[in-house]
Structure formats: C-alpha cells, structure tokens
C-alpha cells in the first residue's frame, strides 16, 4: 500500500490523533537529544515512547501499544534511569565533543542510508508468504484475543518452554552474582577449605619430607577406595574435624 | 505406554467447550526425554536448597547420570516406537519426534551421561561446590533436545537460548580465575548478538513464507515459486549466520578459542559437545528438510563456510602451544567436517553428519577431561610441554588420550576414521570434489598436531633430562607454593594434590592425622614413582574416560550398528 492511499483512507479523527501523536513523538525525541540533564533526556524518551504507543493504538495494534508502555516506558526507561543514577546525575558530559573522530559524519550517512532503505522498502512490493501482514487479520475477534489464542494453540509448546528459559535466567544470575567466600553454601566443610589453602607456604626441610611421604600413603589409601565411599568419607571426616 | 499414547492420536486435538479454544493435544510420552531432564533439574535444585547439609558433588553427579540414563532409555524406547509406527508429531505440529530427532536425543543423553562423570573430580578439586554445574548441564541438554525435535522456528530459537545461556554461565563457573569470567562475558555478548541475528532471520523467513512452522514453510515453498525472494534469502542467510556462530564455523568462530580456553575445562568439553549437537541438529533439519528447494542458493554459501572452517581450524591449530586452544581450533576443524554432510544435502551426507556429531561428542568430552586432569589445580598449565612423558607417568590416562586424539585425527579402528570417511564420501558422491579434497587436506594437516601430542606423551627424550636432576628438582619444588607442578619429572613425580582430594583421602583417619595432612596439603605432596598415578584421578573420571574410549574403539572396529542407526535416522526424517 503506498503512502497516499493510506492518507486518503484516514478519517479526520484519525488524522488529528496521528498529528498529535507525531508531534509528541518528535518533541520527545528532540528533547532526548537536546536536554542538558540526562534525567530529563530519559523522561523525554518516555514521552516519545508514549507517542509511539498512541500510534500503535491508531493502527489497531492494541497489544503492541500495551507492550510498548509496559516494556519500554515501564522497564527500559527505568533501567536507563537506574544507570544514570548509579553513574551520578551531576556528572557533566561534554555532549558536543566527539568521542570518536568523525562520528557525526558517520551518523549522518548511516541515518540517510536507513531513511533511503525505509523509503525503498515502502515502495517495493515483495513477493511474500500466504498471509498479508498489511491488512487486518483474518477472522473475528480482537488483536489481543487472537494473540492469546495462538499462544495457547499454535505456540503452546514455545510458550511453555519459555518457563525453562526463565529458570535458566534465575539459576544463571544466582551462580554468576554469588561471590565466593561470602557465606556460600559449600559442598565441603568450611574448616576443610581453610586448612587446604592452595597458596600456602611450601613445605620444605626434612620434617616436611616425612610429612609428604605420610600424606602420600594416605592419598594412596584414599585412591584405592571407591569414589562413592570417598565422598561419604569426606562427609564423615568433616564431621569428625568439626 | 508410548504406543497407546501414540494410538490416542498423533495430531489429536480436543475441544475445550468453555473457552472455545481448541487446545492442542500434548503427547507427553513423545516429549518425555526433555521432561525428565527438566523435571530432574528442578528436583535437583530443590534437593540442594532443602537439604540441611551441603551434599557432596558426587551426589549431584550420580543424580545427573541417573536422569540422563533415564532419558537415554526413553529415547531408545521412542526410537523403537518410531521405527515401528513412523514419526510422531505433537503439540500443534511444533514438535517432531522422528528418527532424526531421536538420534540427537540419544546423542545428547549420552553426552549428559558422561559429562558429570568427567566433571565431578574437577569440581571437587577446584572446590566448586553445589549443584550448579549439573543443573546447568541438564537445562542445556534439554534445550539441545528441543532444538533437535523442534518443528517450529520459534521453538528452535527457544531451544537455542536454553542451550546457550547455561553454557555462558558454565564458562564463568570458576570465580577464582579471571579468564573464566572473561570467557563468560565474551561468549555472552557475542552469543546474544548472534541470537539477535537468528531472530531477525526467523522474522524475515516468517514474513516471506507466512509461517514459522518448518513443515508449513516447506509446504509453502513446494507449492509456490518465489520469484522475488530477497526477503526469504535474507532470512535464510541470517539463520545460517546464527547457526554458524553456535557451531563455531569460520568466519563466526572468533569467540571459540578464548571461550574454550577460559572456561573450566570440563565445561569446555561439555560446551563443545553439546553446542555442536544442538546446533547441527537444528541446522541440518532447517536447511535440508525445510529449504531443499532453495538448495541452489544456500549450497554455495555452505561450501565456502565449510572450506574456510576446515582450513582455518586445521592450520591455526598447528601453531598453538596451549592444548586447550589447540583443541578448540580442532573443534572448529571438526565443525567443517560436519558441514560437509550439510553441503552434500543428501541422505548420505546427513547420515554422515549425524554419525560425526555423535562420535565427536564423546571424543571431545574425553579429550578435555584428560586436559583437565593434566592441567592440575588452578588450571594455568595447559602448554604442550606438560604432556611430555605422560605415557610414562600416567600410562592409562596417556593411552586414553592417545586413542581419543587418534580418533580426532581420523585413524583407522576408531570412530573418527569412519566419521571422516562417511562425510567425505558423501561430499564426493554429491560431486563436491573440491570440498572433499579440501577436507582430506585439512585432515592431513590436523593429523600433524594430534600426532605431535601423542608422540610427546610417549617420547622419552624429554623425560630423561629431569630424571637425573631429580634431587635438585625435589628441593626446588618443595619450596614452591602448591599448585605449580614441574614438567615431566620421571625421577620423582610431583603432584599438588587438590586440597579437597587430600582431605577426602585422610577423612577416615583420626583428627590429628587429618590436621597433619592439612598442614601438608598446603605444600606440595610428593608421590613415589612406583607406577602409582600421581595425577589425582578418581574412579568417576576413569569410568567416564572408559566409556568415551570404549565407544570410540568399539564403534571404530565394528561401526555397523551406529552407521545403521544414523542411516535409519535420516530415512525417518
């Protein structure tokens, strides 16, 4: 569908809503770039994202609009604010100085390229699959109802499997965030870990030699046992030393 | 049990009257292997959290081996079922349980059976306690299984993530070494990047074909001729990039050496085996079974990818002096061989790839296990020189390593020989003579660095020199902090006993003896050279290595059953 056709199909309330939302978007975007205070920039971003949400509603994409508000304005901007606060709000950034040489030129060129691409794609008709994504979806029911339906039918197993992904995320975060030695639950008794420091002073001298040999014997006896036995023995030994 | 569920309806759907939504029928027996792993993983986590005393790592290892065995048995039962009655598809055609999927399910289960055995000793030595290693391995395995049986690009993606994210964490499991954290970070950032590319590929493919279901995409492409196929080819290309990253194909291999080197060694072996199994499962299914009509478009790309992967992997591995880096480049080289089967895009080629992935999985697990043993505690000594004279100090370990290396080199009477033979033969049969020649050439180059390690291990030249100065070395060594093992001492083998192991061994002794041993274990523990293995091996790792070597040799001498299996798997695609 070409651009003039879209505009012709729009009613007056649609056009007004679009114009308002577009102004909100653009003003917000300008605010992100031009505000001196980073917190204000982040808040201006919220404005842009709300404007985009309105545009989504205008396009009958209610679900996308909701997700836009929940995910972007709700979560991502808050994340931005966290980062800004953590780094320090008052830190002066020299915005006008180029961090990388020639980044403005590159940004301009890339931006123009993306714009050209968008225009090109909007004008080209691609031969694509069976369903059209430009028109309204088939069948009765709202957008959200259809999404719900496909989550619980066509995409049931991906939906369920996502839970495994969440488990991975939790386990992974705990494993990586937990620093060693901070009351970490250990498979060994703590005293055992203390005694066997890997970077202890070297054992030297004849006395140490003898002790070495003794330990070697003990080690030999240990290897002779089965591992399961050794594991249990470790527990028993830990209990004794405790 | 599986039979009855199968009869109950392959594509059965029942109506939920109240909601008006037709909930698809779920054949739970068909996804039982995945469910066993996931459920078992949750139980393991719960057990670890609820148990009043911290459980030893071996307890978790035992549980993991048990779970993996259960999933192996289930997969084999399903296999019998599928060969009798034909492939199943369930949950709204999202999951295909066919021969191809089951071959990978068996492969993945085998990897999961062996990996905990090979990892337990290392975790104890490095004092990495808790169930994390096993839990992450189980989730990762279930992700790979979902990838293998996925019939929907969305599920392929989720499987890919469930496979990869635990691998990122496993790479960073060792908090004490900075390299480990760096590896995790690198793998995570690049992995997330490649996942994003993969999702973009799915989006474009969906846009071009109107479905994410592989069967529906295949049907659409069979019915229609896509004249202006820019979007579709773009999507296909991005999918290939995403897969190529996961299986470490050149030029998307940059992360591999650093990550493999930095990660804890048993995790590296697991990573190499599991990421390749899952990645190739989905890669082969998506390209060979869904996009055969676009073969003329993707075959040349895979050709270049395979050729580069074969050559770069082999050539760069030659100049590595670090064994872990060498093995990681060699794993890139092996990925090239598997791509050979994809490039052929014939039943023979796919069967060859399947056989290759199975055999490589066990070989690479075993190889990295040996490296983890020889590397000693702290993991900073992986240079080739340490393998000098290992055959004398550690005949059993060295022999096992030699067998595994020879298998990687493709020596006869090992599975590696047949694996290489089948893919190269398939490439030649598909008239990709140039690629077959490149593969042979790279195998010859690769043989050099594998055999170099074998010769190092069994050469006496290096071992003789330190033997004479044994006494001096002894004195010098005694003054060194524990954790530094001298290279190739024949006159006296010096081993920093992992402190955990020492404590284990002296556990039954009295308190004072234990205290003595503890004070000693902070220094260097020396063992006599009466043929006693000085490197701290455990029955676990010996059993794991035994399985790897046995599979390598048995199926190398008598490859018929495994070849049959792979061949059948491609027939029941």
Contacts between the chains, C-beta under 8 A, distances in Angstrom:
chain1	res1	chain2	res2	distance
A	126	B	207	8.0
A	126	B	208	7.6
A	126	B	228	6.1
A	126	B	230	6.7
A	126	B	231	5.3
A	127	B	226	5.8
A	127	B	227	5.5
A	127	B	228	4.5
A	127	B	229	7.3
A	128	B	207	5.7
A	128	B	208	5.1
A	128	B	209	7.6
A	128	B	210	7.2
A	128	B	231	6.2
A	129	B	206	7.5
A	129	B	207	6.9
A	129	B	208	5.6
A	129	B	209	4.2
A	129	B	210	2.7
A	129	B	211	6.9
A	129	B	220	6.3
A	130	B	209	7.6
A	130	B	210	4.0
A	130	B	211	7.6
A	130	B	220	6.3
A	131	B	210	4.3
A	133	B	207	6.9
A	149	B	21	5.8
A	152	B	21	5.8
A	152	B	23	6.4
A	153	B	21	6.4
A	153	B	22	6.3
A	153	B	23	6.9
A	153	B	24	5.8
A	153	B	92	5.9
A	154	B	24	8.0
A	154	B	92	5.3
A	154	B	94	7.7
A	154	B	213	7.8
A	155	B	92	7.9
A	155	B	94	7.4
A	155	B	152	7.7
A	155	B	154	6.1
A	156	B	23	7.3
A	156	B	24	5.6
A	156	B	26	7.5
A	156	B	91	5.7
A	156	B	92	6.0
A	156	B	94	7.1
A	157	B	26	7.9
A	157	B	31	8.0
A	157	B	91	4.3
A	157	B	92	7.4
A	157	B	94	4.3
A	157	B	95	6.0
A	157	B	152	7.7
A	157	B	155	6.1
A	158	B	94	6.8
A	158	B	152	6.7
A	158	B	154	4.5
A	158	B	155	5.0
A	158	B	158	5.4
A	161	B	146	6.1
A	161	B	155	6.6
A	161	B	158	4.9
A	161	B	159	7.5
A	161	B	162	7.1
A	162	B	158	6.4
A	164	B	38	5.8
A	164	B	139	6.4
A	164	B	142	6.5
A	164	B	143	7.3
A	164	B	158	8.0
A	164	B	162	5.3
A	165	B	158	6.3
A	165	B	161	5.8
A	165	B	162	5.6
A	165	B	165	7.3
A	167	B	41	7.6
A	167	B	42	7.3
A	167	B	139	6.7
A	168	B	136	7.7
A	168	B	139	5.2
A	168	B	161	7.9
A	168	B	162	6.1
A	168	B	165	4.7
A	168	B	166	5.7
A	168	B	169	7.9
A	169	B	165	7.0
A	171	B	45	7.2
A	171	B	132	6.9
A	171	B	135	5.9
A	171	B	136	6.6
A	171	B	139	7.4
A	171	B	166	7.8
A	171	B	169	7.4
A	172	B	136	7.4
A	172	B	165	5.9
A	172	B	166	6.8
A	172	B	168	7.1
A	172	B	169	4.0
A	175	B	132	4.8
A	175	B	136	7.5
A	175	B	169	5.4
A	175	B	172	7.9
A	175	B	173	6.9
A	176	B	169	6.1
A	176	B	172	5.8
A	176	B	184	7.2
A	178	B	175	8.0
A	179	B	175	6.5
A	180	B	175	4.5
A	180	B	176	6.7
A	184	B	129	7.7
A	184	B	130	7.8
A	185	B	54	5.3
A	185	B	129	7.2
A	185	B	130	6.3
A	186	B	54	5.7
A	186	B	127	7.4
A	186	B	129	4.6
A	186	B	130	7.7
A	187	B	54	5.0
A	187	B	55	6.7
A	187	B	56	5.3
A	187	B	57	5.2
A	187	B	124	7.6
A	187	B	129	3.1
A	187	B	130	6.5
A	188	B	54	7.6
A	188	B	127	6.5
A	188	B	129	6.3
A	188	B	500	6.0
A	188	B	503	7.3
A	192	B	499	7.9
A	192	B	500	7.4
A	192	B	503	4.7
A	192	B	518	7.8
A	193	B	127	6.2
A	193	B	499	7.7
A	193	B	500	8.0
A	195	B	499	7.5
A	195	B	503	7.2
A	195	B	515	7.7
A	195	B	518	3.4
A	195	B	519	7.6
A	195	B	521	7.2
A	195	B	522	7.6
A	196	B	499	2.6
A	196	B	500	6.8
A	196	B	502	6.4
A	196	B	503	5.8
A	196	B	518	6.1
A	196	B	521	4.7
A	196	B	522	6.8
A	197	B	499	7.3
A	197	B	522	5.5
A	198	B	377	6.4
A	198	B	378	6.5
A	198	B	481	7.9
A	198	B	482	5.7
A	198	B	483	5.1
A	198	B	496	7.7
A	198	B	499	6.2
A	199	B	481	5.2
A	199	B	482	7.1
A	199	B	483	6.7
A	200	B	481	6.8
A	200	B	482	6.3
A	200	B	521	7.9
A	200	B	522	2.6
A	200	B	523	6.5
A	201	B	481	7.0
A	201	B	522	6.8
A	201	B	523	7.0
A	202	B	478	5.7
A	202	B	479	4.6
A	202	B	480	5.2
A	202	B	481	5.6
A	202	B	482	7.3
A	202	B	523	5.0
A	202	B	524	6.3
A	203	B	478	6.2
A	203	B	519	7.9
A	203	B	520	6.0
A	203	B	522	7.2
A	203	B	523	2.7
A	203	B	524	6.4
A	204	B	475	7.8
A	204	B	478	4.6
A	204	B	479	5.1
A	204	B	523	7.6
A	205	B	478	8.0
A	208	B	478	6.6
A	208	B	520	7.3
A	208	B	523	6.2
A	209	B	478	7.5
A	211	B	516	6.3
A	211	B	519	7.2
A	211	B	520	4.5
A	212	B	478	7.9
A	212	B	520	6.3
A	212	B	523	7.4
A	212	B	524	7.3
A	212	B	525	5.9
A	212	B	526	4.8
A	213	B	526	7.5
A	214	B	516	6.8
A	214	B	517	7.6
A	214	B	520	7.4
A	215	B	497	7.4
A	215	B	502	6.6
A	215	B	506	7.5
A	215	B	516	7.6
A	215	B	517	5.1
A	215	B	520	4.4
A	215	B	521	6.8
A	215	B	525	5.1
A	216	B	525	6.1
A	216	B	526	6.3
A	216	B	527	4.9
A	216	B	528	6.7
A	218	B	502	7.7
A	218	B	505	5.4
A	218	B	506	4.7
A	218	B	509	6.4
A	218	B	513	7.3
A	218	B	517	5.9
A	219	B	497	6.0
A	219	B	501	7.6
A	219	B	502	6.4
A	219	B	505	5.0
A	219	B	506	8.0
A	219	B	525	6.6
A	219	B	527	7.1
A	220	B	527	7.7
A	220	B	532	6.3
A	221	B	505	6.6
A	222	B	501	7.3
A	222	B	502	7.9
A	222	B	504	6.1
A	222	B	505	2.3
A	222	B	506	7.0
A	222	B	507	8.0
A	223	B	505	7.1
A	223	B	533	7.7
A	223	B	536	7.9
A	223	B	537	7.4
A	223	B	538	7.7
A	226	B	539	5.7
A	227	B	58	5.9
A	227	B	120	7.6
A	227	B	538	5.1
A	227	B	539	4.6
A	227	B	540	5.0
A	228	B	58	6.5
A	228	B	62	7.7
A	230	B	504	5.0
A	230	B	505	7.1
A	230	B	507	7.7
A	230	B	538	7.5
A	231	B	56	4.4
A	231	B	57	7.9
A	231	B	58	4.1
A	231	B	59	7.0
A	231	B	504	7.5
A	232	B	56	8.0
A	233	B	504	6.4
A	233	B	507	4.2
A	233	B	508	5.3
A	234	B	56	6.1
A	234	B	500	7.8
A	234	B	503	6.7
A	234	B	504	4.4
A	234	B	507	5.3
A	235	B	53	7.6
A	235	B	56	6.5
A	236	B	507	5.9
A	236	B	508	6.9
A	237	B	503	6.6
A	237	B	504	7.3
A	237	B	506	6.9
A	237	B	507	2.5
A	237	B	508	6.7
A	237	B	509	7.8
A	237	B	514	6.3
A	238	B	503	8.0
A	238	B	507	7.4
A	240	B	507	7.6
A	240	B	510	7.8
A	240	B	511	5.8
A	240	B	514	7.2
A	241	B	511	6.1
A	241	B	514	5.7
A	241	B	515	7.8
